[in-house]
Amino acid sequence: MIYLQLFWSFLQIGMFSFGGGYAAMPLIEEQIVTQHGWLSMQEFTDLITISQMTPGPIAVNSATFVGIKIAGIPGALVATLGCILPSCILVIALAKLYLKYRNMQMLQGVLTSLRPAVVAMIAAAGVSVLVTAFWGEEAISFFGTNWVLVVIFLICFLLLRKTKLNPIAVMVLAGVLNLGVGLVVR
């Protein structure tokens, strides 16, 4: 029964995660944290971090991770298949349609109208992860804020926006900064 739940949950994520991995995060959170309780919000934040550090799409990495945690290797295979199946079918169908109708004005209008919804989904996921990073499972409060992580976030944000520094280097820098602060505080 768990295999069917994993397949169905990640099939839904695969069907409705338009806009890529970041847009899929609210859907993944809804399925694995809220509906099924397979992960806590803290574990979900860790999952997103791990999915970012490993090659491949966030949704597929998440499916594999959750599948292994819940039902081992067979669970990972079932969850990953559920996640990628809609994309495989949809990409083949859309590629054929797009090549045939790519110059049609109505198609261009539909694609343009989807952009604000995708941006909203990405922003919602970002805010959710940000809140968990700064406050964990606690209520949002000034004194409950992890100020070290806020400063590291601001440094990383500025580096990414103002320089051409490689994002991987920024991630490594964030880890080193947090490790350094941890060593100094102890």
C-alpha positions in Angstrom: 0.0 0.0 0.0 2.9 2.4 0.8 4.2 1.9 -2.8 0.9 3.0 -4.2 0.8 6.1 -1.9 4.4 7.0 -2.9 3.6 6.5 -6.6 0.4 8.5 -6.4 1.8 11.4 -4.4 4.8 11.9 -6.6 2.7 11.3 -9.8 0.6 14.3 -8.6 3.8 16.3 -8.0 5.0 15.4 -11.4 1.7 16.3 -13.1 1.4 19.8 -11.5 4.9 21.0 -11.0 5.0 23.5 -13.9 7.9 25.8 -13.8 10.6 23.4 -12.6 12.0 22.4 -9.2 11.4 25.6 -7.2 7.8 25.7 -8.4 7.4 22.1 -7.3 8.5 22.8 -3.7 5.0 23.8 -2.4 3.5 20.7 -4.0 6.2 18.5 -2.5 5.8 20.1 0.9 2.0 19.6 0.8 2.3 15.9 -0.1 5.2 14.8 2.1 4.9 17.1 5.1 1.2 18.1 5.4 -0.8 15.3 3.9 1.3 12.2 4.8 3.7 13.4 7.5 6.5 11.4 5.9 8.9 14.3 6.8 8.9 17.1 9.4 9.3 20.7 8.1 12.9 20.6 9.3 13.5 17.4 7.4 11.8 18.9 4.4 14.2 21.9 4.5 17.1 19.5 4.8 15.7 17.6 1.8 15.6 20.7 -0.3 19.2 21.5 0.7 20.3 18.0 -0.2 18.4 18.1 -3.5 20.1 21.3 -4.4 23.6 19.9 -3.7 23.0 16.7 -5.8 22.8 16.6 -9.6 19.3 16.4 -11.1 15.9 18.0 -10.7 14.7 18.8 -7.1 11.4 16.9 -7.5 13.2 13.7 -8.7 15.8 13.9 -6.0 13.1 14.5 -3.4 11.1 11.5 -4.7 14.2 9.3 -4.5 15.1 10.6 -1.0 11.5 10.2 0.4 11.1 6.8 -1.3 14.2 5.5 0.3 13.3 6.9 3.7 9.8 5.4 3.6 10.2 2.1 1.8 13.8 1.5 0.9 15.1 1.1 -2.7 11.8 -0.2 -4.1 10.1 2.9 -2.6 12.7 5.1 -4.2 12.1 3.5 -7.6 8.3 3.8 -7.3 8.4 7.4 -6.1 10.9 8.4 -8.8 8.8 6.7 -11.5 5.7 8.5 -10.3 7.5 11.8 -10.4 9.0 11.5 -13.9 6.2 9.6 -15.8 4.0 12.7 -16.3 7.0 14.7 -17.6 8.0 12.1 -20.0 4.6 11.8 -21.5 3.9 15.6 -21.5 7.3 16.5 -23.0 6.8 14.1 -25.9 3.3 15.4 -26.6 4.2 19.1 -26.1 7.3 18.8 -28.3 5.1 17.5 -31.2 2.5 20.2 -30.6 5.0 23.0 -30.2 6.9 22.2 -33.3 3.6 22.2 -35.2 2.1 25.3 -33.8 5.0 27.4 -32.4 4.2 30.5 -34.4 0.5 30.6 -33.3 -0.3 33.8 -31.3 -2.7 32.0 -28.9 0.0 29.6 -27.8 2.4 32.4 -27.1 -0.3 34.1 -25.1 -0.9 31.0 -23.0 2.8 30.6 -22.3 3.1 34.3 -21.3 0.1 34.0 -18.9 1.6 31.1 -17.0 4.7 33.1 -16.0 3.1 35.0 -13.0 1.7 31.8 -11.5 5.1 30.1 -11.8 6.8 33.1 -10.1 4.3 33.0 -7.3 4.9 29.3 -6.7 8.6 29.8 -6.6 8.2 32.8 -4.2 5.9 30.8 -1.9 8.4 27.9 -1.7 11.2 30.3 -1.0 9.4 32.0 1.8 8.5 28.7 3.4 12.1 27.5 3.3 13.4 30.8 4.6 11.0 30.8 7.5 12.0 27.3 8.5 15.7 28.2 8.2 15.5 31.3 10.4 12.9 30.1 13.0 12.8 26.3 12.6 9.6 24.8 14.0 9.1 27.7 16.4 6.7 30.6 16.0 8.2 33.6 14.2 9.6 36.0 16.8 12.5 38.5 17.0 14.2 36.6 19.9 13.6 33.2 18.2 15.4 34.3 15.1 18.7 32.5 14.2 20.6 35.7 13.4 23.7 33.8 12.3 21.7 32.3 9.5 20.1 35.6 8.6 23.6 37.2 8.2 24.8 34.2 6.2 21.7 34.4 4.0 22.3 38.1 3.4 25.9 37.6 2.5 25.1 34.8 0.1 22.2 36.8 -1.4 24.4 39.8 -2.0 27.2 37.7 -3.4 24.8 36.0 -5.9 23.2 39.2 -6.9 26.2 41.5 -7.1 29.0 39.2 -8.3 29.4 36.4 -10.8 30.5 34.0 -8.1 29.6 30.4 -8.8 26.5 29.3 -6.8 28.4 26.2 -5.6 31.1 28.4 -4.2 28.5 30.4 -2.4 27.0 27.3 -0.9 30.4 26.1 0.3 31.1 29.5 1.7 27.8 29.4 3.6 28.7 26.0 5.1 32.2 27.3 6.1 30.8 30.5 7.6 28.3 28.5 9.7 31.0 26.0 10.7 33.3 28.9 11.6 30.7 30.6 13.7 29.9 27.3 15.4 33.5 26.8 16.4 33.9 30.4 17.6 30.8 30.2 19.8 31.9 27.0 21.5 
